[in-house]
Amino acid sequence: MSRLSFSLTAASAPLAAVEITAGRVAGVSLEERGGRHVIAAHVIEPLPDEAVVPALNTANVRDRAAVSGALGRVLEQLGRPRRIGLIVGDPVVKVSLVKLQQVPSRAQDLEQVIRWQVRKSAPFAIEEAQIGYQTGLRTDEGQEFIVTLARRDVIDEYEALCAGAGAHAGIVDLSTFNVVNTVLVGGSVPSGDWLLVNVAPGWESIAIMRGHHLIFFRSRGVDGEGTLADLVHQTAMYYEDRLSGAGFSRVMLSGASVAGDADALRRGLADRLATTVESVDATRAAALTDRVSAGGALLDTLAPLVGLILRDREAA
């Protein structure tokens, strides 16, 4: 099963994952019981306003002491894992879809071609970038690659926080890709094309999937022009006109319980797209073992974290 596996640092998936983003540090650890993936621990620590501001081209960590303290408490409650996966907000990373008619056979040559393709659109010097790429959909027009760029010094900020708390961030990845992974590993991959809307304090992202393949990605700040429903409607029009779209088999929403009024967001999307909007349920991929009610806010918090841990594994 192919899943989105971009990461800014390459390593096998760990058993614990942490998200550092605006307003909170959250963590999850998983284990296997009776052949099933289960959530062994989950924790959320709030952050002061603007302690972390996910951004592509500026420093992200504005209150290092507050973030370090919250991260330390999260790791303590996860059992002090030495190796973790780290989720960062989508604005930290620029995502591009690059199509090549001819693909070099050597990995080193392919990376050079991809770097050349994205250097003109990069908002900073390509020499300062950490680049990841993954094979996407192949069409008659060529092979598509999902390419991700982040400033190396911005990623260093996050990795240094983890190192200071005694944990090595073997994987650094972005939120929406791993919400997608949670859906994929949950055993109910939508047939045909499907749409995911992932929102968080300060930003909102849209991903269109064709089965297991990403065919469209867009992220913007919440202060952008128009409502989220407007943006999704525009995306749907682009999908029909430019991506040979035949309609979405499913529309899914994640993050709304944390970012704002989930019911209002869901109704707005449903009205614009004239279809049912589902929530992403991380417990389909990894069950909760305690008696805590899996409400919307918890499910939204779990979604990217579970997806990162299980991205390289088959559903148990």
KABELWO-V125912 format. One record per backbone hydrogen bond with DSSP energy under -0.5 kcal/mol. CO is the residue of the C=O (numbers start at 0). NH is the residue of the N-H. If there is no record, write none. Layout:
<<CO;NH> <CO;NH>>
//
This chain:
<<14;29> <15;84> <16;27> <17;86> <18;20> <18;25> <20;23> <22;46> <23;20> <24;44> <25;18> <26;42> <27;16> <28;39> <28;40> <30;37> <32;35> <35;32> <36;286> <37;30> <37;39> <38;288> <40;28> <42;26> <44;24> <47;50> <50;61> <50;62> <59;52> <59;61> <62;66> <63;67> <64;68> <65;69> <66;70> <67;71> <68;72> <69;73> <70;74> <71;75> <72;76> <73;77> <74;79> <75;78> <81;167> <83;169> <83;170> <84;17> <85;172> <86;19> <87;174> <88;91> <89;92> <92;94> <93;148> <95;97> <95;146> <97;144> <99;142> <101;103> <105;109> <106;110> <107;111> <108;112> <109;113> <110;114> <111;115> <112;116> <113;117> <114;118> <115;119> <117;121> <124;127> <125;128> <127;151> <128;130> <129;149> <131;147> <133;145> <136;143> <138;141> <141;138> <142;99> <143;135> <144;97> <144;146> <145;133> <146;95> <147;131> <148;93> <149;129> <150;154> <151;155> <152;156> <153;157> <154;158> <155;159> <156;160> <157;161> <158;162> <159;163> <160;164> <161;164> <161;166> <162;165> <166;168> <167;83> <167;169> <170;85> <171;7> <172;87> <173;177> <174;177> <174;178> <175;179> <176;180> <177;181> <178;182> <179;183> <180;184> <181;185> <182;187> <183;186> <191;210> <192;248> <192;249> <193;208> <194;251> <195;197> <195;206> <196;253> <197;204> <199;202> <201;221> <202;199> <203;219> <204;197> <205;217> <206;195> <206;208> <207;214> <207;215> <208;193> <208;210> <209;211> <209;212> <212;209> <215;207> <217;205> <219;203> <220;223> <226;230> <227;231> <228;232> <229;233> <230;234> <231;235> <232;236> <233;237> <234;238> <235;239> <236;240> <237;241> <237;242> <238;242> <238;244> <246;192> <249;194> <250;277> <251;196> <252;279> <253;198> <254;257> <254;258> <255;259> <259;261> <260;264> <261;265> <262;266> <263;267> <264;268> <265;269> <266;270> <267;271> <268;272> <269;273> <269;274> <275;250> <275;277> <277;252> <279;281> <280;283> <281;284> <281;285> <286;38> <292;294> <294;298> <295;299> <296;300> <297;301> <298;302> <299;303> <300;304> <301;305> <302;306> <303;307> <304;308> <305;309> <306;310> <307;310> <309;312>>
//
